[in-house]
Amino acid sequence: MHSLAAMRHQRGTVTAESALVLPLVAGFALVLVWVVSLGIAQVRTVDAARDAARGLARGDDERQAITLAQRTAPNGARVSIAKSGGSVTVSVSLQAQAPGWLLVPLPAVSLGSESTVEVEDDAATP
């Protein structure tokens, strides 16, 4: 059985340990939320490149394809189109910055995707 003096000595240890551990757990949770949001942004860049390339293959003009890609892509994404022979490649890229609420300077992360499709014969002729 513990003595009364030993119990008084240990009384504040749980509070002190919690005060040290809880900010670390909260910081880990915030970084985890950011990493998940990066995954979602990457999926959106893939979708944007695919949608724009599909539109170009059907015969949409470049302006329509870029508008479609920008609607799907995360804010701040850059869209570029390159044509080569009978194919077209749409690239969507994004420099993702860590949100300010993390309060920790983290490096920017480059996200991007490319989609290449063959242009349909009837879409290539005006």
Backbone as a printed PyTorch tensor [residue, N CA C, xyz], in Angstrom:
tensor([[[  0.8350,  -1.1700,   0.0000],
         [  0.0000,   0.0000,   0.0000],
         [  0.8860,   1.2400,   0.0000]],

        [[  0.4580,   2.2430,  -0.7530],
         [  1.2360,   3.4690,  -0.8680],
         [  1.0190,   4.3430,   0.3540]],

        [[  2.0870,   5.0100,   0.7120],
         [  1.9700,   5.9280,   1.8440],
         [  1.3090,   7.2200,   1.3860]],

        [[  0.7830,   7.9430,   2.3210],
         [  0.1080,   9.2090,   2.0290],
         [  1.0830,  10.2180,   1.4150]],

        [[  2.3020,  10.2380,   1.8560],
         [  3.3000,  11.1680,   1.3190],
         [  3.6160,  10.8430,  -0.1470]],

        [[  3.6970,   9.5540,  -0.4760],
         [  3.9800,   9.1600,  -1.8610],
         [  2.8210,   9.5330,  -2.7730]],

        [[  1.5920,   9.3900,  -2.2910],
         [  0.4230,   9.7410,  -3.0930],
         [  0.3610,  11.2440,  -3.3380]],

        [[  0.7200,  12.0440,  -2.3370],
         [  0.7330,  13.4960,  -2.5150],
         [  1.8030,  13.9080,  -3.5250]],

        [[  2.9170,  13.2090,  -3.5290],
         [  4.0050,  13.5290,  -4.4500],
         [  3.6020,  13.2480,  -5.9070]],

        [[  2.7920,  12.2210,  -6.1430],
         [  2.4030,  11.8260,  -7.4940],
         [  1.1270,  12.5050,  -7.9840]],

        [[  0.4970,  13.2960,  -7.1580],
         [ -0.8010,  13.8760,  -7.4780],
         [ -0.7810,  14.7060,  -8.7720]],

        [[  0.2130,  15.4840,  -9.0160],
         [  0.2410,  16.3610, -10.1860],
         [  0.9120,  15.7700, -11.4120]],

        [[  1.3950,  14.5340, -11.3350],
         [  2.1320,  13.9870, -12.4750],
         [  1.2470,  13.7460, -13.6910]],

        [[  0.0140,  13.3220, -13.5070],
         [ -0.8740,  13.0920, -14.6450],
         [ -1.1710,  14.4090, -15.3450]],

        [[ -1.3820,  15.4630, -14.5870],
         [ -1.6400,  16.7730, -15.1720],
         [ -0.4260,  17.2510, -15.9650]],

        [[  0.7520,  17.0840, -15.4170],
         [  1.9690,  17.5170, -16.1080],
         [  2.2010,  16.7060, -17.3820]],

        [[  1.9970,  15.4020, -17.3100],
         [  2.1790,  14.5710, -18.4990],
         [  1.1540,  14.9240, -19.5750]],

        [[ -0.0740,  15.1680, -19.1690],
         [ -1.1140,  15.5570, -20.1290],
         [ -0.7860,  16.8930, -20.7760]],

        [[ -0.2670,  17.8170, -20.0080],
         [  0.0790,  19.1330, -20.5460],
         [  1.1880,  19.0270, -21.5910]],

        [[  2.0310,  18.0310, -21.4830],
         [  3.0920,  17.8380, -22.4670],
         [  2.6270,  17.0350, -23.6830]],

        [[  1.7970,  16.0460, -23.4790],
         [  1.4160,  15.1340, -24.5530],
         [  0.2840,  15.6880, -25.4230]],

        [[ -0.6920,  16.3540, -24.8540],
         [ -1.8460,  16.8160, -25.6260],
         [ -1.4810,  17.7610, -26.7720]],

        [[ -0.5810,  18.7190, -26.6010],
         [ -0.1960,  19.5470, -27.7580],
         [  0.4730,  18.7390, -28.8760]],

        [[  1.2320,  17.7240, -28.5140],
         [  1.8470,  16.8760, -29.5340],
         [  0.7960,  16.0840, -30.3040]],

        [[ -0.1860,  15.5610, -29.6030],
         [ -1.2660,  14.8190, -30.2570],
         [ -2.0660,  15.7490, -31.1670]],

        [[ -2.3470,  16.9570, -30.6940],
         [ -3.0940,  17.9230, -31.5100],
         [ -2.2910,  18.3040, -32.7570]],

        [[ -1.0020,  18.5330, -32.6100],
         [ -0.1510,  18.8580, -33.7610],
         [ -0.1000,  17.7240, -34.7670]],

        [[  0.0010,  16.5070, -34.2800],
         [ -0.0120,  15.3450, -35.1700],
         [ -1.3320,  15.2560, -35.9260]],

        [[ -2.4320,  15.5020, -35.2480],
         [ -3.7490,  15.4580, -35.8980],
         [ -3.8610,  16.5280, -36.9860]],

        [[ -3.3420,  17.7260, -36.7290],
         [ -3.3960,  18.7940, -37.7310],
         [ -2.5610,  18.4550, -38.9630]],

        [[ -1.3770,  17.9050, -38.7490],
         [ -0.5370,  17.5000, -39.8800],
         [ -1.2220,  16.3760, -40.6580]],

        [[ -1.8660,  15.4650, -39.9600],
         [ -2.5870,  14.3840, -40.6230],
         [ -3.7200,  14.9240, -41.4950]],

        [[ -4.4380,  15.9200, -41.0050],
         [ -5.5020,  16.5480, -41.7980],
         [ -4.9150,  17.1710, -43.0620]],

        [[ -3.7530,  17.8250, -42.9430],
         [ -3.1200,  18.4380, -44.1090],
         [ -2.7020,  17.3800, -45.1290]],

        [[ -2.1430,  16.2740, -44.6630],
         [ -1.7150,  15.2140, -45.5710],
         [ -2.9210,  14.6210, -46.3090]],

        [[ -4.0240,  14.4370, -45.6080],
         [ -5.2400,  13.9380, -46.2610],
         [ -5.7270,  14.9450, -47.3050]],

        [[ -5.6580,  16.2370, -46.9800],
         [ -6.0920,  17.2490, -47.9550],
         [ -5.1720,  17.2590, -49.1770]],

        [[ -3.8910,  16.9480, -49.0010],
         [ -2.9820,  16.8260, -50.1500],
         [ -3.3960,  15.6570, -51.0430]],

        [[ -3.7930,  14.5610, -50.4330],
         [ -4.2650,  13.4150, -51.2070],
         [ -5.5010,  13.7550, -52.0190]],

        [[ -6.4190,  14.4840, -51.4120],
         [ -7.6330,  14.8980, -52.1150],
         [ -7.2810,  15.8380, -53.2710]],

        [[ -6.3510,  16.7630, -53.0320],
         [ -5.9370,  17.6900, -54.0930],
         [ -5.2810,  16.9360, -55.2500]],

        [[ -4.4960,  15.9100, -54.9490],
         [ -3.8650,  15.1190, -56.0100],
         [ -4.9220,  14.4070, -56.8490]],

        [[ -5.9160,  13.8470, -56.2040],
         [ -7.0000,  13.1850, -56.9430],
         [ -7.7180,  14.1910, -57.8420]],

        [[ -7.9120,  15.4010, -57.3520],
         [ -8.5750,  16.4350, -58.1640],
         [ -7.7260,  16.8410, -59.3670]],

        [[ -6.3870,  16.8550, -59.2340],
         [ -5.5450,  17.1650, -60.3970],
         [ -5.6370,  16.0540, -61.4370]],

        [[ -5.6940,  14.8100, -60.9880],
         [ -5.8470,  13.6820, -61.9130],
         [ -7.1790,  13.7950, -62.6570]],

        [[ -8.2480,  14.0690, -61.9130],
         [ -9.5720,  14.2080, -62.5340],
         [ -9.6050,  15.3640, -63.5320]],

        [[ -8.9780,  16.4830, -63.1770],
         [ -8.9830,  17.6550, -64.0580],
         [ -8.2500,  17.3660, -65.3640]],

        [[ -7.0830,  16.7320, -65.2780],
         [ -6.3300,  16.4060, -66.4940],
         [ -7.1100,  15.4280, -67.3660]],

        [[ -7.7100,  14.4430, -66.7420],
         [ -8.4830,  13.4540, -67.5010],
         [ -9.6950,  14.0870, -68.1840]],

        [[-10.4400,  14.9150, -67.4460],
         [-11.6370,  15.5470, -68.0130],
         [-11.2950,  16.4520, -69.1940]],

        [[-10.2370,  17.2480, -69.0500],
         [ -9.8480,  18.1540, -70.1330],
         [ -9.3630,  17.3780, -71.3510]],

        [[ -8.5700,  16.3310, -71.1240],
         [ -8.0760,  15.5320, -72.2490],
         [ -9.2300,  14.8430, -72.9680]],

        [[-10.1760,  14.3500, -72.2200],
         [-11.3380,  13.7090, -72.8370],
         [-12.1190,  14.7110, -73.6860]],

        [[-12.2840,  15.9300, -73.1750],
         [-12.9760,  16.9610, -73.9440],
         [-12.2490,  17.3040, -75.2250]],

        [[-10.9270,  17.4080, -75.1630],
         [-10.1470,  17.7000, -76.3690],
         [-10.2460,  16.5630, -77.3780]],

        [[-10.2700,  15.3300, -76.8920],
         [-10.3910,  14.1870, -77.7950],
         [-11.7360,  14.1940, -78.5130]],

        [[-12.7640,  14.7090, -77.8440],
         [-14.1000,  14.7870, -78.4560],
         [-14.2260,  15.9380, -79.4370]],

        [[-13.3130,  16.8990, -79.3750],
         [-13.3720,  18.0240, -80.3000],
         [-13.5980,  19.3680, -79.6450]],

        [[-13.6050,  19.4350, -78.3020],
         [-13.7110,  20.7340, -77.6300],
         [-12.4920,  21.5780, -77.9770]],

        [[-12.6560,  22.9060, -77.9700],
         [-11.4870,  23.7490, -78.2010],
         [-10.6910,  23.8650, -76.8960]],

        [[ -9.4720,  24.3960, -77.0100],
         [ -8.5710,  24.4530, -75.8580],
         [ -9.1350,  25.2940, -74.7230]],

        [[ -9.7940,  26.3900, -75.0530],
         [-10.3480,  27.2620, -74.0160],
         [-11.4030,  26.5220, -73.1920]],

        [[-12.2620,  25.7440, -73.8660],
         [-13.2690,  24.9590, -73.1480],
         [-12.6090,  23.9140, -72.2580]],

        [[-11.5660,  23.2660, -72.7720],
         [-10.8750,  22.2320, -72.0040],
         [-10.1920,  22.8200, -70.7760]],

        [[ -9.5660,  23.9820, -70.9380],
         [ -8.9090,  24.6270, -69.7990],
         [ -9.9380,  25.0430, -68.7580]],

        [[-11.0690,  25.5800, -69.2060],
         [-12.1320,  25.9660, -68.2720],
         [-12.6400,  24.7530, -67.5110]],

        [[-12.8290,  23.6430, -68.2020],
         [-13.2840,  22.4140, -67.5590],
         [-12.2660,  21.9220, -66.5380]],

        [[-10.9850,  21.9560, -66.9030],
         [ -9.9400,  21.5110, -65.9800],
         [ -9.8690,  22.4120, -64.7570]],

        [[ -9.9860,  23.7210, -64.9450],
         [ -9.9030,  24.6430, -63.8130],
         [-11.0940,  24.5060, -62.8800]],

        [[-12.2380,  24.0920, -63.4190],
         [-13.4040,  23.8570, -62.5720],
         [-13.1860,  22.6530, -61.6580]],

        [[-12.4970,  21.6430, -62.1700],
         [-12.2820,  20.4080, -61.4190],
         [-11.0580,  20.4890, -60.5120]],

        [[-10.0180,  21.1690, -60.9610],
         [ -8.7410,  21.2170, -60.2370],
         [ -8.8460,  22.0740, -58.9760]],

        [[ -7.9230,  21.8750, -58.0320],
         [ -7.8800,  22.7360, -56.8470],
         [ -7.5480,  24.1790, -57.2360]],

        [[ -7.9170,  25.1260, -56.3950],
         [ -7.6110,  26.5410, -56.6500],
         [ -6.1030,  26.7350, -56.7790]],

        [[ -5.7110,  27.5330, -57.7520],
         [ -4.2970,  27.8300, -57.9540],
         [ -3.5810,  26.8610, -58.8760]],

        [[ -4.2760,  25.8680, -59.3940],
         [ -3.6410,  24.8960, -60.2880],
         [ -3.3940,  25.5190, -61.6580]],

        [[ -2.3030,  25.0950, -62.2950],
         [ -1.9720,  25.5430, -63.6460],
         [ -2.2940,  24.4180, -64.6300]],

        [[ -2.8950,  24.7890, -65.7370],
         [ -3.2810,  23.8180, -66.7640],
         [ -2.5240,  24.1480, -68.0430]],

        [[ -1.9130,  23.1410, -68.6530],
         [ -1.2440,  23.3470, -69.9400],
         [ -1.6270,  22.2150, -70.8860]],

        [[ -1.6140,  22.5500, -72.1730],
         [ -2.0040,  21.5980, -73.2100],
         [ -0.8840,  21.5230, -74.2360]],

        [[ -0.5080,  20.2980, -74.5990],
         [  0.5160,  20.0780, -75.6240],
         [ -0.0250,  19.0850, -76.6420]],

        [[  0.1320,  19.4360, -77.9280],
         [ -0.3220,  18.5530, -79.0030],
         [  0.8910,  17.9680, -79.7030]],

        [[  0.7900,  16.6860, -80.0490],
         [  1.8750,  16.0100, -80.7500],
         [  1.2630,  14.9680, -81.6750]],

        [[  1.3520,  15.2210, -82.9690],
         [  0.7670,  14.2850, -83.9280],
         [ -0.7330,  14.1720, -83.7230]],

        [[ -1.2040,  12.9660, -83.5100],
         [ -2.6280,  12.7360, -83.3070],
         [ -3.0260,  12.6420, -81.8540]],

        [[ -2.1320,  13.0450, -80.9500],
         [ -2.4680,  12.9620, -79.5240],
         [ -2.3550,  14.3310, -78.8670]],

        [[ -2.9890,  14.4510, -77.7290],
         [ -2.9480,  15.6840, -76.9510],
         [ -2.6980,  15.3090, -75.4920]],

        [[ -1.8490,  16.1020, -74.8300],
         [ -1.5240,  15.8700, -73.4260],
         [ -1.9350,  17.0880, -72.6150]],

        [[ -2.6840,  16.8470, -71.5620],
         [ -3.0880,  17.9100, -70.6430],
         [ -2.3300,  17.7020, -69.3410]],

        [[ -1.6630,  18.7530, -68.8720],
         [ -0.9300,  18.7140, -67.6080],
         [ -1.5800,  19.6730, -66.6250]],

        [[ -1.7740,  19.2010, -65.4110],
         [ -2.3100,  20.0300, -64.3320],
         [ -1.3070,  19.9650, -63.1930]],

        [[ -0.8410,  21.1310, -62.7300],
         [  0.1470,  21.1590, -61.6530],
         [ -0.2660,  22.1620, -60.5860]],

        [[  0.2230,  21.9170, -59.3770],
         [ -0.1380,  22.7460, -58.2270],
         [  0.9960,  22.7300, -57.2200]],

        [[  1.3510,  23.8980, -56.7100],
         [  2.2720,  24.0180, -55.5830],
         [  1.4140,  24.2010, -54.3360]],

        [[  1.3300,  23.1890, -53.5120],
         [  0.4830,  23.2410, -52.3170],
         [  1.3120,  23.7090, -51.1220]],

        [[  0.8950,  24.7990, -50.5290],
         [  1.5450,  25.3380, -49.3360],
         [  0.8470,  24.8060, -48.0900]],

        [[  1.6080,  24.6260, -47.0390],
         [  1.0030,  24.2210, -45.7670],
         [  0.1140,  25.3510, -45.2730]],

        [[ -1.0430,  25.0210, -44.7260],
         [ -1.9350,  26.0720, -44.2320],
         [ -1.3200,  26.8030, -43.0460]],

        [[ -1.6850,  28.0520, -42.8930],
         [ -1.1350,  28.8680, -41.8180],
         [ -1.4860,  28.3800, -40.4300]],

        [[ -2.6020,  27.6550, -40.3050],
         [ -3.0080,  27.2210, -38.9750],
         [ -2.1170,  26.1220, -38.4180]],

        [[ -1.2190,  25.5560, -39.2250],
         [ -0.2910,  24.5600, -38.6850],
         [  0.7580,  25.2020, -37.7900]],

        [[  1.0260,  26.4890, -38.0180],
         [  1.9810,  27.2500, -37.2100],
         [  3.3840,  26.6640, -37.2390]],

        [[  3.6560,  25.8350, -38.2380],
         [  4.9750,  25.2360, -38.3930],
         [  5.3780,  25.4210, -39.8540]],

        [[  6.5700,  25.9310, -40.1080],
         [  6.9720,  26.1080, -41.5070],
         [  7.2560,  24.7570, -42.1690]],

        [[  6.3750,  24.3630, -43.0670],
         [  6.5630,  23.1260, -43.8160],
         [  6.8190,  23.4840, -45.2760]],

        [[  7.5960,  22.6630, -45.9830],
         [  7.8950,  22.9850, -47.3850],
         [  6.6570,  22.8320, -48.2690]],

        [[  6.6810,  23.5370, -49.3900],
         [  5.6100,  23.3910, -50.3750],
         [  5.7100,  22.0060, -51.0100]],

        [[  4.5780,  21.4910, -51.3960],
         [  4.5160,  20.1700, -52.0150],
         [  4.0280,  20.3390, -53.4510]],

        [[  4.7440,  19.7340, -54.3940],
         [  4.3470,  19.7950, -55.8050],
         [  3.4110,  18.6340, -56.1200]],

        [[  2.2420,  18.9790, -56.6290],
         [  1.2710,  17.9770, -57.0520],
         [  1.0530,  18.1430, -58.5450]],

        [[  0.7270,  17.0780, -59.2220],
         [  0.4570,  17.2160, -60.6460],
         [  0.0370,  15.9190, -61.2840]],

        [[ -0.4900,  16.0750, -62.4870],
         [ -0.9430,  14.9250, -63.2470],
         [ -0.9290,  15.2620, -64.7290]],

        [[ -0.7470,  14.2380, -65.5470],
         [ -0.8270,  14.3820, -66.9990],
         [ -1.7760,  13.3300, -67.5380]],

        [[ -2.4790,  13.7030, -68.5720],
         [ -3.3590,  12.7580, -69.2570],
         [ -3.1650,  12.9370, -70.7580]],

        [[ -2.8590,  11.8460, -71.4430],
         [ -2.6430,  11.8730, -72.8890],
         [ -3.6960,  11.0080, -73.5640]],

        [[ -4.3110,  11.5630, -74.6010],
         [ -5.3310,  10.8270, -75.3570],
         [ -5.0970,  11.0280, -76.8480]],

        [[ -5.5880,  10.0850, -77.6110],
         [ -5.5840,  10.2110, -79.0650],
         [ -6.7970,  11.0380, -79.4610]],

        [[ -6.5950,  11.9800, -80.3760],
         [ -7.6910,  12.8140, -80.8540],
         [ -8.4960,  12.0060, -81.8620]],

        [[ -9.8080,  12.0060, -81.6980],
         [-10.6760,  11.2760, -82.6190],
         [-10.5930,  11.9100, -84.0030]],

        [[-10.6790,  11.0910, -85.0360],
         [-10.5290,  11.5790, -86.4150],
         [-11.5350,  12.6630, -86.7580]],

        [[-12.7980,  12.4700, -86.4200],
         [-13.7980,  13.4820, -86.7540],
         [-13.6680,  14.7210, -85.8870]],

        [[-12.9970,  14.6120, -84.7140],
         [-12.7750,  15.7820, -83.8600],
         [-11.6170,  16.6230, -84.3790]],

        [[-10.6930,  16.0040, -85.1190],
         [ -9.5210,  16.7340, -85.6020],
         [ -9.8540,  17.6380, -86.7830]],

        [[-10.9070,  17.3200, -87.5150],
         [-11.2610,  18.1520, -88.6690],
         [-12.2840,  19.1940, -88.2720]],

        [[-12.0810,  20.4610, -88.6790],
         [-13.0260,  21.5100, -88.2750],
         [-14.3190,  21.4590, -89.0430]]])
